[in-house]
Amino acid sequence: MNKDESKKLAVMIVVFLAAYFMPLEWSRFQNGLNESLAMTRDYAREHVLLCLVPALFIAGAISVFVSQASVLKYFGSQARKVVAYGVASVSGSILAVCSCTVLPLFSGIYIRGAGLGPATTFLYSGPAINVLAIILTARVLGLKMGLARAFGAIFFAIAIGLLMQFTFRKEEKNRHNGGMAALTALETPRPLWKDGVYFFAMVGLLVFMNWGRPVETSGVWAVIFQAKWAISSLFGVLLAFSLFAWFRKDELAEWVSATWDFAKQIIPLLLLGVIIAGFLLGRPGKPALIPDEWIIQVVGGNSIGANLFAALVGAFMYFATLTEVPILQGLMGAGMGNGPALALLLAGPALSLPSMLVINSVLGVKKTIVYVTYVVVFSTLAGLLYGALT
């Protein structure tokens, strides 16, 4: 039997043993299965159509209509650091999306030639530097926690990007040289402002269709929430007009093809990650294979272990946008310390098991492990410092 056949046999044996010894009568195992299916359903209902699909189309548009020269100019490894990291952090935070929705956009700019540092700054800033989430954190968990989350997320986005760029500087230098060698002039049949309107319409749709319900029932945020579908409709009309008026059929076909390529790469990995995360940790307040009580017991106080465990749980657990705040409110009410709470806030929205699988498909195992490690270590240290000060 050759090596390939031996691997197939080993896989068959593992699957058989897993099926044979599956503890279906164990209540925690049943809870895990139920939560796995429930989280997958919730993800499909709440995030695929309004979050993920628009993000995939934006990623496809970046890969087709944004010139490689433009990406290298603003996000490339040789771009001015103030410009590259400033634009990456600001553009990521404006979107206010969850860790899974930012992935197609990250893939698009990275594949198009963005440097590893600015690309990972964008990757972290999208879900972490979320203005609405930070405001909600300050309202629900206190001003100190809100400020600590804001400063920590902004600092982490840039620091982690710089560290990633420095860690893999040799590989990035070779990648940049190869990109410049293959760079060709892009002829566009439209003025730049028309492409700008097209992207503005798509980003507007993504932002306002996913505008979260604010805590207060009055004020600017509440007014925007009440008008979200009217505003989204205006962006939809603007997008439809730009597509029919300014784009050729062959360009639109290329855009759809690029979007489909991203979808094939990202959606299966995201769904697999959601299934596993649901099985292990479940949804907020819903017990799965790992009960909430176990987590609460080890995140009290402000020890290194408590902060590290909170950061790890946050990194692997899936949080939909804004849901991390009520989750933390419940955990802190049950005895979670201030430091571990901040550690989870800084690691949780920026990472999840589904996002790790996709990041691995884009960056590879080594870069993914280093990126996750930086996020977890920074979050742990921030939790320790905040816990000591409060």
CORFEN-V888539 format. One line per field, one symbol per residue. ss: DSSP state (H for helix, E for strand, C for the rest). phi: phi as a letter, one per 30 degrees, with the letter a starting at -180 (. if undefined). psi: psi as a letter, one per 20 degrees, with the letter a starting at -180 (. if undefined). A space follows every 10 residues. Layout:
# CORFEN-V888539
ss=???
phi=???
psi=???
This chain:
# CORFEN-V888539
ss=CCHHHHHHHH HHHHHHHHHH CCCCCCHHHH HHHHHHHHHH HHHHHHHHHH HHHHHHHHHH HHHHHCCHHH HHHHHCCCCC HHHHHHHHHH HHHHHCCCCC HHHHHHHHHH HHCCCHHHHH HHHHHHHHCC HHHHHHHHHH HCHHHHHHHH HHHHHHHHHH HHHHHHHCHH HHHHHHHHHH HCCCCCCCCC CHHHHHHHHH HHHHHHHHHC CCCCCCCCCH HHHHHHCHHH HHHHHHHHHH HHHHHHCCHH HHHHHHHHHH HHHHHHHHHH HHHHHHHHHH CCCCCCCCCC CHHHHHHHCC CCCHHHHHHH HHHHHHCCCC CCHHHHHHHH HHHCCCCHHH HHHHHHHHCC CCHHHHHHHH HHHCHHHHHH HHHHHHHHHH HHHHHHHHHC
phi=.ddddddddd dddddddddd cddddddddd dddddddddd dddddcbddc cddedddddd dddcccdddd dddcbddcde dddddddddd dddddhcddd dddddddddd ddkddddddd dddddeddcc eddddddddc cjdddddddd ddddddeddd dddddddcdd dddddddddd dcdbdcccdb ddddddddde dddeeddddc ddddddcbjd ddddddcedd dddddddddd ddddcbcddd dddddddddd dddddcdedd dddddddddd ciceicdbdc dddddddccd ibdedddddd dddddcdccd eidddddded ddddkdddde ddedddcddd baeedddded dccjdddddd dddddddddd dddddddddc
psi=prgghhgggg gggggghghg jomhiphhgg gggghghghg ghghhihggh fgghhghggh hghgipqhhg ghghirhjqp hggghggggg hghhhlrrhh highgggghg hijqqgghgh ggghhfhgmo gghgghghgg iqgghgghgg gggggggggh gggggghkhg ghghgghhhh hipqppppjq qhhghggghg gghgggghhj pqprgqjrrg ghggghjhhg ghhghggggg ghghhiqrhh ghhhghghgh ghghhgghhg hghggggggg harpjoqbgo qhhgghhjjq bkrggggggg ggghhhqppq piihghghgg ghhijprggh ghghhhhghh rrgghghghh hghrgghggg gggggggghg gggggghhh.
